[in-house]
Amino acid sequence: MITLSKSQHNLVVTRIRMGFVSHTAIRLINSSLLFSHIVFEVSEVQTMADVVENFYGVYLLYCKNPKYIGRTYIGFTVNPNRRINQHNKGLKSGGARRTNNKGPWVMVLVVHGFPNEISALRFEWAWQNPERSRRLNHLAKKNYNEKIYDFSLRVLSEMLRVGPWHRLPLTLRWLSPEYMRDFPPELQPPLHMPIVYGHVVSRKVLKEAYEMVEYEEISDAVACSICNAFLHKEDALTCIDISCPLVVHIFCLSKKFLSYEKSGGQGNILPVEGTCPVCGENVLWGDLIRKKNGCYADLVTDDACDGKEMESE
C-alpha cells in the first residue's frame, strides 16, 4: 500500500486547516503499483457549499433530455450556479446555441483553480478540441463504442497530467454524484490536485480585500527573508499562515521552491509547491499567488461572483 510522503501529508493538512478544502472526510485511493491520489470525499450529505474566490472554471454538462440523452457540453464560467441556469433557460437567457432547447442539462463536474481567465479558456478549448491540441496528440481517438461522456472524462484525465496544466493548482470538483466516475490508477491527477465533492459558490475579490493590510504595512525598508535585500510591496509574497513573518521576493521563493523538485526545477519557471523557509509549512505556489491577489482574506460581501461570462460557441 503506497502512502503519502511527509511533505505531501503536511500539504494536505495545511490546506484543510486553512479552509481551502472544507469537506468532512478524506480517503486515499492507492493502486497496487505506483500511483496514489488524495481524494476529498463527503461522508455525509453536505449542507453548505464551498466558497471559492477569483473563480475561473471549466465545466462538463450532461444532457438528461430523453431525445438527446448522453450528449455533453464543455464550457467556461466564473459562476457555475448562474451558468447552469442560463443553459437550461435557453439562448435568450445567455445559454449556448448547442444546449438551446435540449435541456435539462446537469453540470456534472467543474475544474477550477486557474490563475486567470485566459488560462481557463485555453483549457476549455483543448478539452473541446483534443484532436487539434498539440499537447494531446498522444491521446487515442474516440472508440466507436465509447460514449462521448466517457471519452470526455478520458480526455480530461490526460489533460491534467500533461503540461502546462499538470503544474497548476487545480481542483476537480464533482457536482453530481450520479454521474461520478473514478479515474483509473494510472490516470489519476497529480497529487497536488484534490478531487472534491459538493457544490461551490464563486465570489469576487474586491479591492478592499486585494489591498490587504499585511501588504500595505510592507515598506521599502523590509528585507527579503531569503536574500536579505530590500523589497517593494509589489514584489513581495507572504506565507499562507498569517502568523508567519515570511516576506520574500517572488523570484527568490520561486527559485527556492524549484530547488526542492527532483529535477531542480530545470526547464520550469514557476514551482508547484514547496516548504516555507520560515515556518516550515508545505504550501502550493498557486495558493501563495491567490493570497497575494486578495484571496483567503475575510470575505467582505455575500454577493455571488457576477463577473463577465465568456464562452466559446
C-alpha positions as CSV (number, residue, x, y, z in Angstrom):
1,M,0.0,0.0,0.0
2,I,1.5,3.3,-1.1
3,T,1.2,6.1,1.5
4,L,1.8,9.8,1.3
5,S,5.2,11.3,1.9
6,K,5.6,13.6,4.9
7,S,5.6,16.7,2.7
8,Q,2.5,15.6,0.8
9,H,0.7,14.8,4.1
10,N,1.7,18.2,5.5
11,L,0.4,19.9,2.4
12,V,-3.0,18.3,2.7
13,V,-3.2,19.1,6.4
14,T,-2.3,22.7,5.7
15,R,-4.9,23.2,3.0
16,I,-7.6,21.7,5.3
17,R,-6.6,23.7,8.3
18,M,-6.5,26.9,6.3
19,G,-10.0,26.2,4.9
20,F,-9.0,25.6,1.3
21,V,-10.9,22.3,1.3
22,S,-13.8,22.1,3.8
23,H,-15.0,18.5,3.4
24,T,-15.7,16.2,6.3
25,A,-13.7,13.1,5.3
26,I,-10.6,12.1,3.5
27,R,-9.7,8.8,1.9
28,L,-6.6,7.8,-0.1
29,I,-7.0,5.8,-3.2
30,N,-4.0,3.7,-4.0
31,S,-3.1,1.5,-6.9
32,S,-1.4,-1.8,-6.3
33,L,1.8,-0.5,-8.0
34,L,2.8,3.1,-8.5
35,F,0.1,5.6,-8.3
36,S,-1.8,7.2,-5.4
37,H,-4.0,10.2,-5.1
38,I,-5.7,12.2,-2.4
39,V,-9.5,12.4,-2.7
40,F,-11.6,14.6,-0.5
41,E,-15.0,12.9,-0.1
42,V,-18.2,13.9,1.6
43,S,-19.1,11.2,4.0
44,E,-22.4,12.8,4.9
45,V,-24.8,15.0,3.0
46,Q,-23.1,18.3,2.6
47,T,-25.3,21.2,3.6
48,M,-23.1,24.1,2.8
49,A,-21.3,24.9,-0.5
50,D,-17.6,25.7,-0.6
51,V,-16.8,29.3,-1.4
52,V,-14.1,29.9,-3.9
53,E,-12.7,33.4,-4.7
54,N,-11.5,34.6,-8.0
55,F,-13.2,31.6,-9.6
56,Y,-12.2,30.5,-13.1
57,G,-13.7,27.1,-14.0
58,V,-14.2,24.8,-17.0
59,Y,-17.2,22.5,-16.6
60,L,-18.8,19.5,-18.2
61,L,-22.6,19.3,-18.8
62,Y,-24.6,16.1,-19.3
63,C,-27.9,16.1,-21.2
64,K,-30.9,14.4,-19.5
65,N,-33.4,15.1,-22.2
66,P,-34.5,11.6,-23.5
67,K,-34.3,12.9,-27.1
68,Y,-30.7,13.9,-26.6
69,I,-29.7,11.7,-23.7
70,G,-25.9,11.4,-23.1
71,R,-24.8,14.5,-25.0
72,T,-22.2,16.6,-23.4
73,Y,-21.1,20.2,-23.5
74,I,-17.8,21.8,-22.2
75,G,-17.7,25.5,-21.3
76,F,-16.0,28.2,-19.2
77,T,-17.6,30.0,-16.3
78,V,-16.9,32.4,-13.4
79,N,-20.1,31.4,-11.8
80,P,-21.2,27.8,-12.2
81,N,-24.6,28.2,-10.5
82,R,-25.6,31.0,-12.7
83,R,-24.2,29.3,-15.8
84,I,-26.2,26.1,-15.5
85,N,-29.4,28.2,-15.1
86,Q,-28.5,30.0,-18.3
87,H,-28.0,26.8,-20.2
88,N,-31.4,25.4,-19.0
89,K,-33.3,28.6,-19.7
90,G,-32.0,28.8,-23.2
91,L,-30.2,31.2,-25.6
92,K,-32.3,34.2,-24.7
93,S,-31.1,33.9,-21.1
94,G,-27.4,33.7,-22.0
95,G,-27.2,30.0,-22.8
96,A,-25.3,28.4,-25.7
97,R,-26.6,27.5,-29.1
98,R,-25.5,23.9,-28.7
99,T,-27.5,23.5,-25.5
100,N,-30.5,25.6,-26.5
101,N,-33.9,23.7,-26.3
102,K,-32.1,20.4,-25.4
103,G,-32.4,20.6,-21.7
104,P,-32.5,19.7,-18.9
105,W,-28.7,19.8,-18.5
106,V,-26.8,18.7,-15.4
107,M,-23.4,20.3,-14.5
108,V,-21.5,17.1,-13.7
109,L,-18.1,18.5,-12.8
110,V,-16.0,21.6,-12.9
111,V,-12.3,22.1,-12.9
112,H,-11.2,25.3,-11.2
113,G,-8.2,27.0,-9.7
114,F,-6.9,28.5,-13.0
115,P,-4.8,31.6,-12.4
116,N,-6.8,33.7,-14.8
117,E,-9.4,33.8,-17.5
118,I,-7.1,33.2,-20.4
119,S,-5.6,30.0,-18.8
120,A,-9.1,28.6,-18.2
121,L,-10.2,29.4,-21.8
122,R,-7.2,27.7,-23.2
123,F,-8.0,24.6,-21.2
124,E,-11.6,24.8,-22.3
125,W,-10.6,24.9,-26.0
126,A,-8.2,21.9,-25.7
127,W,-10.9,19.9,-23.9
128,Q,-13.4,20.7,-26.6
129,N,-10.9,20.0,-29.4
130,P,-8.5,17.3,-28.3
131,E,-7.7,16.2,-31.8
132,R,-6.5,19.7,-32.6
133,S,-4.4,20.3,-29.5
134,R,-0.7,19.6,-30.0
135,R,-0.5,18.8,-26.3
136,L,-2.9,15.9,-26.7
137,N,-1.5,14.3,-29.9
138,H,-0.7,11.2,-28.0
139,L,-4.3,10.7,-27.0
140,A,-6.1,7.7,-28.6
141,K,-9.1,8.7,-30.7
142,K,-12.6,8.0,-29.5
143,N,-13.6,4.4,-29.9
144,Y,-16.7,3.6,-31.9
145,N,-18.4,2.1,-28.9
146,E,-17.1,4.7,-26.4
147,K,-19.8,7.0,-25.1
148,I,-19.0,10.7,-25.6
149,Y,-19.3,11.2,-21.8
150,D,-16.6,8.6,-21.1
151,F,-14.4,10.0,-23.8
152,S,-14.7,13.5,-22.3
153,L,-13.5,12.1,-19.0
154,R,-10.7,10.3,-20.6
155,V,-9.6,13.5,-22.3
156,L,-9.8,15.3,-19.0
157,S,-7.7,12.7,-17.2
158,E,-5.0,13.1,-19.9
159,M,-5.1,16.9,-19.8
160,L,-4.5,17.0,-16.0
161,R,-1.3,15.0,-16.5
162,V,0.4,17.0,-19.2
163,G,1.9,20.5,-19.4
164,P,1.2,23.2,-18.7
165,W,-1.9,22.1,-16.8
166,H,-0.2,19.4,-14.6
167,R,1.6,22.1,-12.7
168,L,-1.4,24.3,-12.0
169,P,-3.1,24.3,-8.6
170,L,-6.3,22.9,-10.0
171,T,-9.2,21.2,-8.2
172,L,-11.5,18.7,-9.8
173,R,-15.0,19.1,-8.3
174,W,-17.8,16.6,-8.8
175,L,-21.1,18.3,-8.6
176,S,-23.4,15.4,-9.4
177,P,-22.7,12.1,-7.6
178,E,-25.0,10.2,-10.0
179,Y,-22.5,10.7,-12.9
180,M,-19.3,10.4,-11.0
181,R,-16.5,8.1,-12.3
182,D,-13.3,7.0,-10.6
183,F,-10.2,7.6,-12.6
184,P,-8.1,4.5,-13.2
185,P,-5.0,4.4,-11.0
186,E,-2.7,5.1,-13.9
187,L,-4.7,8.1,-14.9
188,Q,-5.0,9.8,-11.6
189,P,-4.4,13.6,-11.5
190,P,-1.2,14.8,-9.9
191,L,-1.0,14.6,-6.1
192,H,-1.4,18.3,-5.6
193,M,-4.8,18.4,-7.3
194,P,-7.6,17.4,-4.9
195,I,-10.7,15.7,-6.1
196,V,-13.6,17.1,-4.2
197,Y,-17.3,16.6,-4.0
198,G,-20.1,19.2,-3.5
199,H,-21.4,22.5,-4.6
200,V,-19.4,25.6,-4.9
201,V,-20.2,29.4,-4.7
202,S,-17.9,31.8,-6.6
203,R,-17.1,35.2,-5.2
204,K,-15.1,38.1,-6.4
205,V,-12.1,39.5,-4.5
206,L,-13.0,43.2,-4.0
207,K,-10.5,46.0,-4.0
208,E,-10.6,46.2,-0.2
209,A,-9.6,42.5,0.1
210,Y,-6.9,42.9,-2.6
211,E,-5.3,45.8,-0.7
212,M,-4.5,43.6,2.3
213,V,-3.2,45.2,5.5
214,E,-0.2,42.9,5.7
215,Y,1.0,44.1,2.2
216,E,0.2,47.7,3.0
217,E,2.4,47.5,6.0
218,I,5.4,46.3,3.9
219,S,7.7,49.2,3.3
220,D,10.8,49.6,1.3
221,A,12.8,49.1,4.5
222,V,11.7,45.4,4.8
223,A,14.3,42.9,3.8
224,C,13.6,39.7,1.9
225,S,13.7,36.6,4.2
226,I,15.8,34.7,1.7
227,C,18.3,37.2,0.0
228,N,18.1,39.9,2.7
229,A,17.8,42.6,0.0
230,F,15.2,45.3,0.4
231,L,11.9,44.7,-1.5
232,H,8.9,46.6,-2.7
233,K,5.3,45.7,-1.8
234,E,4.6,44.8,-5.5
235,D,7.3,42.1,-5.5
236,A,6.5,40.6,-2.1
237,L,5.0,37.3,-1.1
238,T,3.9,36.3,2.4
239,C,3.1,32.9,3.8
240,I,-0.3,31.3,3.8
241,D,-0.1,31.1,7.6
242,I,-0.9,34.7,8.7
243,S,1.2,34.2,11.9
244,C,4.3,33.5,9.8
245,P,6.6,36.5,9.4
246,L,7.8,35.5,6.0
247,V,8.2,38.3,3.5
248,V,10.1,37.4,0.3
249,H,10.7,38.4,-3.3
250,I,8.5,36.4,-5.6
251,F,11.6,35.4,-7.6
252,C,13.6,34.3,-4.5
253,L,10.8,32.0,-3.2
254,S,10.1,30.6,-6.7
255,K,13.8,29.7,-7.1
256,K,13.9,28.1,-3.7
257,F,10.8,26.0,-4.3
258,L,12.1,24.9,-7.7
259,S,15.2,23.7,-6.0
260,Y,13.1,21.2,-4.0
261,E,12.0,19.4,-7.1
262,K,13.8,16.3,-8.2
263,S,15.0,17.9,-11.4
264,G,15.9,21.1,-9.6
265,G,13.1,22.8,-11.4
266,Q,15.1,22.7,-14.7
267,G,13.0,24.0,-17.6
268,N,10.3,25.3,-15.3
269,I,9.7,29.0,-14.5
270,L,7.2,28.5,-11.7
271,P,7.1,25.8,-9.0
272,V,4.2,23.6,-8.0
273,E,4.8,23.6,-4.2
274,G,7.4,24.0,-1.5
275,T,8.1,24.4,2.1
276,C,8.0,27.9,3.8
277,P,11.6,28.7,4.8
278,V,10.4,30.3,8.0
279,C,7.5,28.3,9.5
280,G,8.1,25.0,7.6
281,E,4.5,24.8,6.2
282,N,4.1,22.9,2.9
283,V,2.2,25.1,0.5
284,L,1.1,25.2,-3.1
285,W,2.7,28.0,-5.2
286,G,-0.8,28.8,-6.6
287,D,-2.2,29.3,-3.1
288,L,0.5,31.9,-2.3
289,I,-0.3,33.8,-5.5
290,R,-4.0,33.6,-4.9
291,K,-3.4,35.1,-1.4
292,K,-1.3,37.9,-2.9
293,N,-4.2,38.6,-5.2
294,G,-6.6,39.0,-2.3
295,C,-8.0,35.6,-1.8
296,Y,-8.2,33.8,1.6
297,A,-8.8,37.1,3.4
298,D,-12.1,37.6,5.3
299,L,-15.0,37.7,2.7
300,V,-16.4,41.3,2.6
301,T,-19.6,40.6,0.7
302,D,-22.2,37.9,0.3
303,D,-22.9,38.7,-3.3
304,A,-22.1,35.9,-5.7
305,C,-19.5,36.5,-8.3
306,D,-21.1,38.4,-11.2
307,G,-18.1,38.7,-13.4
308,K,-18.5,38.8,-17.2
309,E,-19.2,35.5,-18.7
310,M,-17.2,34.3,-21.7
311,E,-17.8,31.3,-23.8
312,S,-16.6,29.6,-26.9
313,E,-19.5,28.6,-29.1
